[in-house]
Amino acid sequence: MDRSVASLLDRIHEQYERWRTGSPLDGVELARFFNAVGRTAAVIGLSDIAAEAERLIHRLNGQTERQWTAEEALMEMVPLLRCFYEAGEAASATIPSSHRQGPKAAILLCGNDPLFFAYVRGALQTVPWRFTTIPSLEQAAASMFRLSPDCIIVSVKEGEWENPDLTVLLERAGQRPYLPVVIVRRDEGKEGRLKGYELGADDVITTPAADELFVRVRRLIEKKRKIDDLVLIDELTGMYNRKYLPRVYARLRSDLERYGAPSCLALLDLDHFKQVNDRFGHLAGDAVLQKLAAFLRQHTRGVDTVVRFGGEEFVVWLAKTSKSEARAVLERLQRQFAAEKIAADGALLSCTFSAGLVECDEPDRPLDYWLRLADKALYAAKRGGGNRIEEAAREKSGSSDEAPSQASTDRRRWAIAIVDDDELVRMMIADLVRKLVNEQGRKADIYEFGDGLSFLESPFYQSGRQSVVILDRVMPKMGGLEVLNRLRQERKPYKVMMLTSRQDERDIAHALNRGADEYVTKPFKWLELEARLRRLLKELEE
């Protein structure tokens, strides 16, 4: 990037940071800023940037009274940023329409480069990629496993190569089967490029135009998916293997925590499969396994998951399904599969399966607990002659002598509900809670909700458990103040922290008078948020 272009871009970045930490700006101030950028660009011969600045000023006519947040101002200047990052390009960096309906992907953008990231998001808005931006490399490293991105794009500026957070980020990415990392840098020296590769990056690019970045990242995503398929897909049947089950359970447990929607796990086993192998050979056995896999894929819903668990066993996990509904589904599958004919070694075979069924309705239980129950039920079905479905019997709780100890353990578990429509905010606060939990040697149940109404309708709220509730002030369906009113009217035993982007002292006083125990403004000062949250958690014990 030309030095004069980079210098002007730095000035825009400095102004954005002032806006971000200050009060909202009006249209007059924004137009004045665009005018200053345009004049400077004209003086140093950047005519396309000067022309775009003039066009943006005209767009602001009639909006002088409007109040702009820093993020809104940043998105307004995306066309201007395109002129900076595409300077010297023969044509605009547009993405071919043939790629706009391609596979979806989750991209994590991290590093302190809001201008470049705003440009990328704006230029690639027609591509089916979902972007999440985390400026802090430390937070990005702590959150990557939960976000599960398909690619990480890291902006590294001069002097940041020795940042230990960058090293940790790349090391953690390397702990995954394959998670590509692209480093974007402004300097063009060979030394920086080699340093990036040495640290473990998959690609190191001098600040590219969006079309080049798209092609490079898409190539890495395609490579990742091929590797994921090799790791998670059973070669014989083309179904997911058992390594995929923790991902499935994490998603379904989240549905249970948020909406109270149970799921059902069924462990299936082909009846008399050894006889098929012994009589017709292992190729015939393989044909039977492939037939069952294809049959289950065809006759289950898109939201359900079929996994080859091992040998002749399969897991069918039915999302948002009660036990009675799941049993009806399994009985239908049994009848239909028994009627199927399987060609093997010149013969037509018919096979049946048995199943153990369990309803997963307790989010605190680990995956192994449900698999163990389903396996016991499957054993009972096989012992009963096969071609049967048995429902799992819940394991009995401990004796009365153990009850006080269990109650004591429950009292030592913190409960925290995070109610915010911003997924990234929920994720980062949850990570902070886990940090505090680990420091105290405690355990915690963390519940996340995207709006106030889903929180009030959740089993968590109905339980009335003593908890810390973190409420965003402005949310769809029902805002934080309305939720707070309900909590205090119903005398729920909650410690409440209110979050807001507004810094008006009267607004803060209003929420505190309504019954909020703490009030924190965005953007967060993380040390302040941590201290206030630590205090509320301590008060749960008093």
N, C-alpha and C positions, 0 to 999 in steps of 0.2 A: 504494500500500500504506500502511495506517495506520502512523503513527510508532511506536506501541507494539508493533505486530506486527513491524515492521522491526527494532526494537531487540532484541526477544526472539530474533528470527532471527539477528541478529548474534552474540548470546551463544552460540547453538548452534553457529554457524560457528567461533567461537573455541575452543570445547571440542573440536570435531571436529579442528581443526588440532593441538591438544595431543595428542589420541589418535593422530593420524597420525604424529607424530614421536616418540611414546613407545612403551612396551611394551604388549602386548595387555592389555585390561581384562577384569575378571570380571563376572559377572552382577550382583553386589551393587553395583558402581560404576555400571553402566549403569542399574540400577533407581533408584539414588540420584539420578542425573542427571535421569531422567524425572520423578521426584518433585519436584525443584526447579523444573523447567519447568512442571509442573502447578500448583504452588503460586503461582508468579508469574502464570501465565495467569489463575488464579481471582481473584487480587487486582485485576488490571486489567480484569476483566470478559470475558475470552475463554473462555467456558464450554465451547465445543466443543473447544478445544485442551486445556483441563484434563481433560475427560472422556476424550479420546483418550490423553493421557499416563497416566491411571489404568488404562486398558485395556491399555496396553503393559506397565505394571508387573505386572499380573496374568499376562500372557503369559510373563513372565520367571520366574514361580514354578517352582521345580524346576530352574532353569538357573543357579543361583548359582555353581556351580563351573566352568561353561563359560568358556573364554577367547575373547574377541571381538577381532577386528582392527578397526581404524577403519572399514574399508570395510563389514564385516559389521554393525557398529553403525549405520552410515549407512543401509544398506538396511533394517535393522529399523525405523528411524524414518520410513520413507516414508509410512505412514498419517498420522503426525503432521505431516509436511511438507505433505501435501495440505490439512490444515486451515489451515495458514498461507497457502498460495498460492491457495486457493479461498475464503478469507474474504470474506464479503459476496456470494458467488455464491448465486443462488436455488436451485440444485441442484448435485449433485456433477458435476464435469467428466468425465463418462464419454464414451467414444467409441462411436458407434452400431455395432452388430454388422455392419451392411452394409459398413463400411469395414475390417473386420478381415481380409478376404481380398483387399484391394486390392493394387496393384503394390508390389513390394519397393523399398526405397530405402536408401541409405547416408547417414547424417547425422553430420556432424562437430560435436561440441560443444567449444567452446574458451573459455577465460577462467577466472578463479579464483572460481568459484561452484559448488562441489561440491553444496551443498544443493539448489539449483534444478535442477541436472542430474540428481541422484538422483531428485527428484520427477518430472521429465519422463520418465525411463526407467521409473520405476515406474508412472506413470499411463498411459503409452503402450505397456506391455508386450504388449498384445493386437494392436498394429498391426505389420504385417510390415516394420518398419524396423530396420536395424542401426545401433546408436549406437557411435561411437568418441569418447572424451573425451581431450582434450589440454589441460591447464590453461595451458600456456605458449603465448602468441600467436606467439612467435618459432618454436617448434617446429611449431605448426600451419601457419604460412606455409611452412615448409621442407618439410612433409610432404604438403601438399594434393594435389600432382600425383600422388604415388604412391598415396595413398588413393583418389583420384578420387571424392569424395563427390557426392551429388546436391544437397545443401544444407549450408551452414555456419550454425550458430547461435552467435553470439558474445555472451557476457555482459559488459556494460560497466558499471562502477560509476562513481560520481561521482568526478571528477578523473582518469579514465582516457582522456578523449577526446583528449588530446594525446600519448598513448603512441605513439611511433614504430612499435612493433611492430604496433599496430592499423592504422596507415596502410599498412604493408608488406603485411599480410594482405589488406586490401581491394584493394590494387593488384594483387597476384598473382592474386586471384580474378578481377579484371577482365581478366586476360590470357587467360583461357579463353574459348571461344566463348560460353558462358553458364553461370556458376556462381552461383546465388543466395546472398546472405548476409543473414541476419536478425539484427539487433542487439536484444538484450533488455536493458532498463535498468530500474532501480528508480525513478529520479526521473521526475516527470511533466511537467517543464518543456518549453516549446516550443523553447527554445534547444538542448537536447540532441538533440531529435528532428531539428531542422534540421541539426545538425552531423553526425549519422549519415548522413542522405541526402547531404549535401555530400561526405562521405568516400567514398560509393559504395555504401552499403547498399541492398538492394532493399526492405527493410521495417525499421521501427524500432518496437518494441513496449514499452510499459511492462509489466513483469513480468506475463505473462498466465497464466490458468488453462490447463491442458493442452489442453482441447478447442478453445479459440480458437487456441492455438499450432499445433495439428494442422491446422486448416482453413487457416490462412495458409501454413504450410509446404507442405502438400499442393498448394495452388494454384500455388506457385512451382515445385514439382517437376514438375507437369503442364506448365507453361509451358516448363521446361527441356527436357523430353522432346520437345516439339513442335519446339523450335529444334534440338535434336540430330538429330532426324529430317531436318530440312531440310538440315543440314550434312553428315550422314553417309550419308544414304540417296539412292540414285540414283533420280531422278524417274521415269524410264521403266520400270524393272524392279521398283522397290520393294526392291532388294537394297542391302546396304551398298556404299559406294563405296570407292575405294582409300585414302581418308583413315583408314579404320577399320583398315587392316592393322597399323599399329604397335601398336594395342591388342591385337590377336589375337596378334601375335608375343610381346609382353611376357608374356601369360598362358601360352602354350605353352612359351616359354623357361623360365619358372618351373617348369613341370612337368618339363622336361628336367633342370634343375639339381637339383631336389629328389628326383625319383624315377627319373631316368635314362630317362624315357619319350620317345622321339623322336616327331616328327610329320612329315607329308609335305605338301609344297606342290605343287599341280598348276596349271599355267597353261594354260588351255583357249582355243582359238581356233576359231571357226566356219569350216568349209571353204567356199571359193568364195562368201563372203558378198557380195562386190562384184557378182557376177553376179546375185544375188537382187535387190539394189537397182537394178541397171541394167535388169533385165528386168521386174520387177514393181513397182518404185517403193519409195520410202523407207518408206511406211506398211507395206508387206509386210515390209521389213527389220526394222522396229520389232516387228512381230508375231512374227518369228522370235526376236529377242532376248528378248522377254517370255516366249515359250514355253520357251526354254532356261533362263531364270532360274527360272521356276516348276517346271520339271522337276528342276533341281538342288536346289532347296529341298525338294521332295517326296521325293527319293530319297537324301538324305544324312541323317546323324544329327544330333540336337540339339546334340552337342558339336562338330560340324564347322562350318565357316564358309564361306559363299559370298559372294564380292565381285565386283562388276562392276569390272574393272580399267580398262576404257576401250575404246571402240569395240565390237568383237565379241569382246573378250577377257574371260575370267572367271578368278578365282582360286578354287580349291577347296582349303581347308586342312583336312586330316584329322588330328584330334587323336589322340595315343597310337596311332599306326599305323605299322607298318614299311613298307619300300619294297615288299616282295612283296605285303603285304596291300593297299596302296594301288593297286598295278597291277591287282590282281584287281577292286577296286572300280571303277576307271576303265574297264576292259574291259567290265564289266557295264553301266555308264552309257552307254558308246558304243553297245553293241548295242541297248539299250532306246530311246535317243534316235533312232537311225537308223530305228526302226520307227514313230516318232511321225508323225502327219500334222498339218500346220499350214495352217490356212485363211488364204489371202492373195489378195485381189483375185479372188475367185471360183474360185481354183485350190487344190489341195491339194499342199503342198510337203513334201518330205523332206530333212532336212539331217544332216550329220555334223560332228564336230569332231575336232581334233587336240589333243594334250596333251604338255607337257613336265613331267617329274616329278623331284622331288628330295627326298631324305630329310634333314630338318633335325636333325642329331644333334650339333652343336657349339654350345653356348650362347654362346660368345664371338663368334660371327660376327654381323655386322649384318644387318638385314633385306634390304638391297640385295644382299648377297652371294647369298642364296638366290634372290631374284628374277632376278638375272643368270644363275645356273645354269639355272633353269627356262626362262628365255627362250631360252637357247642350245639347250636340248633341244627346245623347241617349234619353233624354226627348223629343226632337223634333221628333225622329224616332217613339217613342211610341205614341205620340200625333197624328202622321200621320197614325196610324192604325196598326203599328207593322210590323214585317218581312221586315224591312227597314234598310238601312245604311245611316246615316247622318254624314256629315263632319263638324267639329267644325268651328265656326266663331271666329276669333281672337278677344279678348277683345280690345275695342278702347282705345287708349292712352289718357292721361289726356288732359284737355283743354289747350288752348294757354297760359292761365295764369299760368299753372303749368309747362310749358316747360322750362323756365329759371331755375327753381328749380331743375328739372331733369337733365338739362345740368350741373348744378353746382355739383350735386351728382356724375355724370359720371366722371367729372374732378377730383373728390376726390378719385376715385378708382385707385389703383395702378394696373399695368399689369406686370406680371413677367413670362418669358418663361425660363424653365430649359431644356437644351438640353444636355443630357448625356446618354450613352448607359448602365450605371450602374443604375438599378432600385433603389437600396438602396441609392445611392448618391442623386438621384432625390427626393426620399422620405424625406431624412433628411434635404435637403435644403428647400424643401417645408414646412416642419415643422418649420424651422427657420424663413421663411418668415411669416408664420402665427403668430409666436410669435411677430415679429416686427409690424405686422398689428394690433394685439390686443393692444400692448403697445401704439400705436399712435391713437387708436380709429378710425382706417380707415377700408376700405374694399379693397379687392384685388381679381383680377382674376389671377389664377395660371394655367399655361399651361405646360404640360410635353411632351417631345419628346425623342424618343430613338436614333435618329440619325439626322444628319444635313439635309439630303434630305427631310425627312418627315416634318421638321420644315419649310423649304423653300416652300414646296408645300401646307402648311396648310392655312386655312382661316385667322388665326391669322396673319401670315406674310403678306398676301395680303392686310389686313386692314391697315397696316402701322401705327398702333396705337403707341403712345409714350410709351416706355416700357423699362424695364431692361431685358436683355437677358444674361443668364448664360450659357457659352459654354464650353463643354469639348474639349480639343485640339485634342484627338485621338478618333475617332468613326468610325464604319463601314459606308459604302456607301459614306459619305462625312464628312471630319474632320472639326474641329473648325476653323482653319485658312482659309480654303476655304469658309466656311460660312461667316466668318468675312469680307473677300474680297468682297463678294456679298453685304453684308450690307452697306459697305462704298461706293462701286461703285454706288449703287442705292440710296445712301443718306437717308437711313432709320433712323428715329429719335429714335435710340436705344442707351441706355447706356449698354456697353458690359463688362462682367466680364469673363475672360478666366481661365479655370481650367486645370491643368496639373500635371502629376507625375514627370516631368522632372524639375530639379532645376538648369539647366544651365543658367547663367546670360545672355548669348547671345540669348538663346531661348526666354527668357522673354522680352529682348529688342526688338527682332524681332516682337513679337506679339504687343507690345506697339506701335511700329512704324507703324504697319498695321492698328492701330486705336482702339485697346482695351483700355478701360478706367481703368480697374483693372486686376490684374493677381494674382491668388492664387494657391499655389502648394499643392498637396496631399502628405501625409495625412494632412488634414486640422487642423489648430489650430482654434477651433471654435470661440473663442473670436475675432481673427483677421478677420475671414470670416464674422462674424456678423458686425464688425465695418466697413468693406469695403462695405458690402451690404447696411448697413444703410446710408452710404454716397451717394451711387448711387441712392437710393430711394429718398433721400432728394433733389438730383439734378433734379429729375423729376418735382419738383414743381417750379423750378427756371426758 
